Amino acid sequence: MCLIERLPQATARETVEFQHPSEALSAREQAVLQLIAQGCSNQEISDQLFISLHTVKTHASHINGKLGVERRTQAVARAKELGLLA
């Protein structure tokens, strides 16, 4: 298989696969994303939402996966593009 045939598979992760983005993120993931966008650290998010640090990291990982990004700054930018953040 040549590289060109693999290219669509490699870029497929960049596409959001759900109908309406806000439906794909759970309410808690949306809350975590909002706090990430405000510049809060994982510990601050944990304290504000009364959840463990591990849970914050899990939510952040799920957010990144659903938005097709690797970093929290990319997640914020992608969420703004999709209208998930004001």
Phi and psi in radians as a Rosetta constraint file:
Dihedral C 1 N 2 CA 2 C 2 CIRCULARHARMONIC -1.430 0.35
Dihedral N 2 CA 2 C 2 N 3 CIRCULARHARMONIC 2.912 0.35
Dihedral C 2 N 3 CA 3 C 3 CIRCULARHARMONIC -1.054 0.35
Dihedral N 3 CA 3 C 3 N 4 CIRCULARHARMONIC -0.684 0.35
Dihedral C 3 N 4 CA 4 C 4 CIRCULARHARMONIC -1.060 0.35
Dihedral N 4 CA 4 C 4 N 5 CIRCULARHARMONIC -0.659 0.35
Dihedral C 4 N 5 CA 5 C 5 CIRCULARHARMONIC -1.209 0.35
Dihedral N 5 CA 5 C 5 N 6 CIRCULARHARMONIC -0.466 0.35
Dihedral C 5 N 6 CA 6 C 6 CIRCULARHARMONIC -1.449 0.35
Dihedral N 6 CA 6 C 6 N 7 CIRCULARHARMONIC -0.391 0.35
Dihedral C 6 N 7 CA 7 C 7 CIRCULARHARMONIC -0.943 0.35
Dihedral N 7 CA 7 C 7 N 8 CIRCULARHARMONIC -0.832 0.35
Dihedral C 7 N 8 CA 8 C 8 CIRCULARHARMONIC -1.041 0.35
Dihedral N 8 CA 8 C 8 N 9 CIRCULARHARMONIC -0.603 0.35
Dihedral C 8 N 9 CA 9 C 9 CIRCULARHARMONIC -1.193 0.35
Dihedral N 9 CA 9 C 9 N 10 CIRCULARHARMONIC -0.653 0.35
Dihedral C 9 N 10 CA 10 C 10 CIRCULARHARMONIC -1.205 0.35
Dihedral N 10 CA 10 C 10 N 11 CIRCULARHARMONIC -0.567 0.35
Dihedral C 10 N 11 CA 11 C 11 CIRCULARHARMONIC -1.612 0.35
Dihedral N 11 CA 11 C 11 N 12 CIRCULARHARMONIC -0.109 0.35
Dihedral C 11 N 12 CA 12 C 12 CIRCULARHARMONIC -1.053 0.35
Dihedral N 12 CA 12 C 12 N 13 CIRCULARHARMONIC -0.555 0.35
Dihedral C 12 N 13 CA 13 C 13 CIRCULARHARMONIC -1.151 0.35
Dihedral N 13 CA 13 C 13 N 14 CIRCULARHARMONIC -0.436 0.35
Dihedral C 13 N 14 CA 14 C 14 CIRCULARHARMONIC -1.246 0.35
Dihedral N 14 CA 14 C 14 N 15 CIRCULARHARMONIC -0.349 0.35
Dihedral C 14 N 15 CA 15 C 15 CIRCULARHARMONIC -1.563 0.35
Dihedral N 15 CA 15 C 15 N 16 CIRCULARHARMONIC 2.315 0.35
Dihedral C 15 N 16 CA 16 C 16 CIRCULARHARMONIC -1.391 0.35
Dihedral N 16 CA 16 C 16 N 17 CIRCULARHARMONIC 2.212 0.35
Dihedral C 16 N 17 CA 17 C 17 CIRCULARHARMONIC -1.667 0.35
Dihedral N 17 CA 17 C 17 N 18 CIRCULARHARMONIC 0.056 0.35
Dihedral C 17 N 18 CA 18 C 18 CIRCULARHARMONIC -1.756 0.35
Dihedral N 18 CA 18 C 18 N 19 CIRCULARHARMONIC 2.761 0.35
Dihedral C 18 N 19 CA 19 C 19 CIRCULARHARMONIC -1.116 0.35
Dihedral N 19 CA 19 C 19 N 20 CIRCULARHARMONIC -0.977 0.35
Dihedral C 19 N 20 CA 20 C 20 CIRCULARHARMONIC -2.180 0.35
Dihedral N 20 CA 20 C 20 N 21 CIRCULARHARMONIC 2.059 0.35
Dihedral C 20 N 21 CA 21 C 21 CIRCULARHARMONIC -0.941 0.35
Dihedral N 21 CA 21 C 21 N 22 CIRCULARHARMONIC -0.683 0.35
Dihedral C 21 N 22 CA 22 C 22 CIRCULARHARMONIC -1.153 0.35
Dihedral N 22 CA 22 C 22 N 23 CIRCULARHARMONIC -0.416 0.35
Dihedral C 22 N 23 CA 23 C 23 CIRCULARHARMONIC -1.328 0.35
Dihedral N 23 CA 23 C 23 N 24 CIRCULARHARMONIC -0.431 0.35
Dihedral C 23 N 24 CA 24 C 24 CIRCULARHARMONIC -1.337 0.35
Dihedral N 24 CA 24 C 24 N 25 CIRCULARHARMONIC -0.554 0.35
Dihedral C 24 N 25 CA 25 C 25 CIRCULARHARMONIC -1.551 0.35
Dihedral N 25 CA 25 C 25 N 26 CIRCULARHARMONIC 2.343 0.35
Dihedral C 25 N 26 CA 26 C 26 CIRCULARHARMONIC -1.194 0.35
Dihedral N 26 CA 26 C 26 N 27 CIRCULARHARMONIC 2.904 0.35
Dihedral C 26 N 27 CA 27 C 27 CIRCULARHARMONIC -1.032 0.35
Dihedral N 27 CA 27 C 27 N 28 CIRCULARHARMONIC -0.700 0.35
Dihedral C 27 N 28 CA 28 C 28 CIRCULARHARMONIC -1.210 0.35
Dihedral N 28 CA 28 C 28 N 29 CIRCULARHARMONIC -0.681 0.35
Dihedral C 28 N 29 CA 29 C 29 CIRCULARHARMONIC -1.115 0.35
Dihedral N 29 CA 29 C 29 N 30 CIRCULARHARMONIC -0.669 0.35
Dihedral C 29 N 30 CA 30 C 30 CIRCULARHARMONIC -1.118 0.35
Dihedral N 30 CA 30 C 30 N 31 CIRCULARHARMONIC -0.703 0.35
Dihedral C 30 N 31 CA 31 C 31 CIRCULARHARMONIC -1.128 0.35
Dihedral N 31 CA 31 C 31 N 32 CIRCULARHARMONIC -0.749 0.35
Dihedral C 31 N 32 CA 32 C 32 CIRCULARHARMONIC -1.118 0.35
Dihedral N 32 CA 32 C 32 N 33 CIRCULARHARMONIC -0.770 0.35
Dihedral C 32 N 33 CA 33 C 33 CIRCULARHARMONIC -1.049 0.35
Dihedral N 33 CA 33 C 33 N 34 CIRCULARHARMONIC -0.724 0.35
Dihedral C 33 N 34 CA 34 C 34 CIRCULARHARMONIC -1.058 0.35
Dihedral N 34 CA 34 C 34 N 35 CIRCULARHARMONIC -0.750 0.35
Dihedral C 34 N 35 CA 35 C 35 CIRCULARHARMONIC -1.234 0.35
Dihedral N 35 CA 35 C 35 N 36 CIRCULARHARMONIC -0.614 0.35
Dihedral C 35 N 36 CA 36 C 36 CIRCULARHARMONIC -1.065 0.35
Dihedral N 36 CA 36 C 36 N 37 CIRCULARHARMONIC -0.756 0.35
Dihedral C 36 N 37 CA 37 C 37 CIRCULARHARMONIC -1.120 0.35
Dihedral N 37 CA 37 C 37 N 38 CIRCULARHARMONIC -0.478 0.35
Dihedral C 37 N 38 CA 38 C 38 CIRCULARHARMONIC -1.424 0.35
Dihedral N 38 CA 38 C 38 N 39 CIRCULARHARMONIC -0.058 0.35
Dihedral C 38 N 39 CA 39 C 39 CIRCULARHARMONIC 1.580 0.35
Dihedral N 39 CA 39 C 39 N 40 CIRCULARHARMONIC 0.240 0.35
Dihedral C 39 N 40 CA 40 C 40 CIRCULARHARMONIC -1.273 0.35
Dihedral N 40 CA 40 C 40 N 41 CIRCULARHARMONIC 2.526 0.35
Dihedral C 40 N 41 CA 41 C 41 CIRCULARHARMONIC -1.345 0.35
Dihedral N 41 CA 41 C 41 N 42 CIRCULARHARMONIC 2.922 0.35
Dihedral C 41 N 42 CA 42 C 42 CIRCULARHARMONIC -1.029 0.35
Dihedral N 42 CA 42 C 42 N 43 CIRCULARHARMONIC -0.699 0.35
Dihedral C 42 N 43 CA 43 C 43 CIRCULARHARMONIC -1.128 0.35
Dihedral N 43 CA 43 C 43 N 44 CIRCULARHARMONIC -0.722 0.35
Dihedral C 43 N 44 CA 44 C 44 CIRCULARHARMONIC -1.124 0.35
Dihedral N 44 CA 44 C 44 N 45 CIRCULARHARMONIC -0.687 0.35
Dihedral C 44 N 45 CA 45 C 45 CIRCULARHARMONIC -1.113 0.35
Dihedral N 45 CA 45 C 45 N 46 CIRCULARHARMONIC -0.763 0.35
Dihedral C 45 N 46 CA 46 C 46 CIRCULARHARMONIC -0.999 0.35
Dihedral N 46 CA 46 C 46 N 47 CIRCULARHARMONIC -0.802 0.35
Dihedral C 46 N 47 CA 47 C 47 CIRCULARHARMONIC -1.160 0.35
Dihedral N 47 CA 47 C 47 N 48 CIRCULARHARMONIC -0.732 0.35
Dihedral C 47 N 48 CA 48 C 48 CIRCULARHARMONIC -1.246 0.35
Dihedral N 48 CA 48 C 48 N 49 CIRCULARHARMONIC -0.623 0.35
Dihedral C 48 N 49 CA 49 C 49 CIRCULARHARMONIC -1.701 0.35
Dihedral N 49 CA 49 C 49 N 50 CIRCULARHARMONIC -0.011 0.35
Dihedral C 49 N 50 CA 50 C 50 CIRCULARHARMONIC 0.998 0.35
Dihedral N 50 CA 50 C 50 N 51 CIRCULARHARMONIC 0.799 0.35
Dihedral C 50 N 51 CA 51 C 51 CIRCULARHARMONIC -2.249 0.35
Dihedral N 51 CA 51 C 51 N 52 CIRCULARHARMONIC 2.829 0.35
Dihedral C 51 N 52 CA 52 C 52 CIRCULARHARMONIC -1.250 0.35
Dihedral N 52 CA 52 C 52 N 53 CIRCULARHARMONIC 2.782 0.35
Dihedral C 52 N 53 CA 53 C 53 CIRCULARHARMONIC -1.051 0.35
Dihedral N 53 CA 53 C 53 N 54 CIRCULARHARMONIC -0.701 0.35
Dihedral C 53 N 54 CA 54 C 54 CIRCULARHARMONIC -1.049 0.35
Dihedral N 54 CA 54 C 54 N 55 CIRCULARHARMONIC -0.721 0.35
Dihedral C 54 N 55 CA 55 C 55 CIRCULARHARMONIC -1.143 0.35
Dihedral N 55 CA 55 C 55 N 56 CIRCULARHARMONIC -0.687 0.35
Dihedral C 55 N 56 CA 56 C 56 CIRCULARHARMONIC -1.047 0.35
Dihedral N 56 CA 56 C 56 N 57 CIRCULARHARMONIC -0.816 0.35
Dihedral C 56 N 57 CA 57 C 57 CIRCULARHARMONIC -1.108 0.35
Dihedral N 57 CA 57 C 57 N 58 CIRCULARHARMONIC -0.649 0.35
Dihedral C 57 N 58 CA 58 C 58 CIRCULARHARMONIC -1.144 0.35
Dihedral N 58 CA 58 C 58 N 59 CIRCULARHARMONIC -0.806 0.35
Dihedral C 58 N 59 CA 59 C 59 CIRCULARHARMONIC -1.047 0.35
Dihedral N 59 CA 59 C 59 N 60 CIRCULARHARMONIC -0.765 0.35
Dihedral C 59 N 60 CA 60 C 60 CIRCULARHARMONIC -1.081 0.35
Dihedral N 60 CA 60 C 60 N 61 CIRCULARHARMONIC -0.693 0.35
Dihedral C 60 N 61 CA 61 C 61 CIRCULARHARMONIC -1.116 0.35
Dihedral N 61 CA 61 C 61 N 62 CIRCULARHARMONIC -0.750 0.35
Dihedral C 61 N 62 CA 62 C 62 CIRCULARHARMONIC -1.127 0.35
Dihedral N 62 CA 62 C 62 N 63 CIRCULARHARMONIC -0.709 0.35
Dihedral C 62 N 63 CA 63 C 63 CIRCULARHARMONIC -1.046 0.35
Dihedral N 63 CA 63 C 63 N 64 CIRCULARHARMONIC -0.847 0.35
Dihedral C 63 N 64 CA 64 C 64 CIRCULARHARMONIC -1.033 0.35
Dihedral N 64 CA 64 C 64 N 65 CIRCULARHARMONIC -0.758 0.35
Dihedral C 64 N 65 CA 65 C 65 CIRCULARHARMONIC -1.111 0.35
Dihedral N 65 CA 65 C 65 N 66 CIRCULARHARMONIC -0.772 0.35
Dihedral C 65 N 66 CA 66 C 66 CIRCULARHARMONIC -1.180 0.35
Dihedral N 66 CA 66 C 66 N 67 CIRCULARHARMONIC -0.574 0.35
Dihedral C 66 N 67 CA 67 C 67 CIRCULARHARMONIC -1.577 0.35
Dihedral N 67 CA 67 C 67 N 68 CIRCULARHARMONIC -0.111 0.35
Dihedral C 67 N 68 CA 68 C 68 CIRCULARHARMONIC 1.245 0.35
Dihedral N 68 CA 68 C 68 N 69 CIRCULARHARMONIC 0.659 0.35
Dihedral C 68 N 69 CA 69 C 69 CIRCULARHARMONIC -2.211 0.35
Dihedral N 69 CA 69 C 69 N 70 CIRCULARHARMONIC 3.022 0.35
Dihedral C 69 N 70 CA 70 C 70 CIRCULARHARMONIC -1.975 0.35
Dihedral N 70 CA 70 C 70 N 71 CIRCULARHARMONIC -0.404 0.35
Dihedral C 70 N 71 CA 71 C 71 CIRCULARHARMONIC -2.197 0.35
Dihedral N 71 CA 71 C 71 N 72 CIRCULARHARMONIC 2.744 0.35
Dihedral C 71 N 72 CA 72 C 72 CIRCULARHARMONIC -1.126 0.35
Dihedral N 72 CA 72 C 72 N 73 CIRCULARHARMONIC -0.593 0.35
Dihedral C 72 N 73 CA 73 C 73 CIRCULARHARMONIC -1.151 0.35
Dihedral N 73 CA 73 C 73 N 74 CIRCULARHARMONIC -0.635 0.35
Dihedral C 73 N 74 CA 74 C 74 CIRCULARHARMONIC -1.194 0.35
Dihedral N 74 CA 74 C 74 N 75 CIRCULARHARMONIC -0.636 0.35
Dihedral C 74 N 75 CA 75 C 75 CIRCULARHARMONIC -1.100 0.35
Dihedral N 75 CA 75 C 75 N 76 CIRCULARHARMONIC -0.731 0.35
Dihedral C 75 N 76 CA 76 C 76 CIRCULARHARMONIC -1.129 0.35
Dihedral N 76 CA 76 C 76 N 77 CIRCULARHARMONIC -0.793 0.35
Dihedral C 76 N 77 CA 77 C 77 CIRCULARHARMONIC -1.097 0.35
Dihedral N 77 CA 77 C 77 N 78 CIRCULARHARMONIC -0.759 0.35
Dihedral C 77 N 78 CA 78 C 78 CIRCULARHARMONIC -1.150 0.35
Dihedral N 78 CA 78 C 78 N 79 CIRCULARHARMONIC -0.716 0.35
Dihedral C 78 N 79 CA 79 C 79 CIRCULARHARMONIC -1.104 0.35
Dihedral N 79 CA 79 C 79 N 80 CIRCULARHARMONIC -0.669 0.35
Dihedral C 79 N 80 CA 80 C 80 CIRCULARHARMONIC -1.141 0.35
Dihedral N 80 CA 80 C 80 N 81 CIRCULARHARMONIC -0.729 0.35
Dihedral C 80 N 81 CA 81 C 81 CIRCULARHARMONIC -1.022 0.35
Dihedral N 81 CA 81 C 81 N 82 CIRCULARHARMONIC -0.671 0.35
Dihedral C 81 N 82 CA 82 C 82 CIRCULARHARMONIC -1.494 0.35
Dihedral N 82 CA 82 C 82 N 83 CIRCULARHARMONIC -0.050 0.35
Dihedral C 82 N 83 CA 83 C 83 CIRCULARHARMONIC 1.370 0.35
Dihedral N 83 CA 83 C 83 N 84 CIRCULARHARMONIC 0.350 0.35
Dihedral C 83 N 84 CA 84 C 84 CIRCULARHARMONIC -1.443 0.35
Dihedral N 84 CA 84 C 84 N 85 CIRCULARHARMONIC -0.340 0.35
Dihedral C 84 N 85 CA 85 C 85 CIRCULARHARMONIC -2.193 0.35
Dihedral N 85 CA 85 C 85 N 86 CIRCULARHARMONIC 2.550 0.35
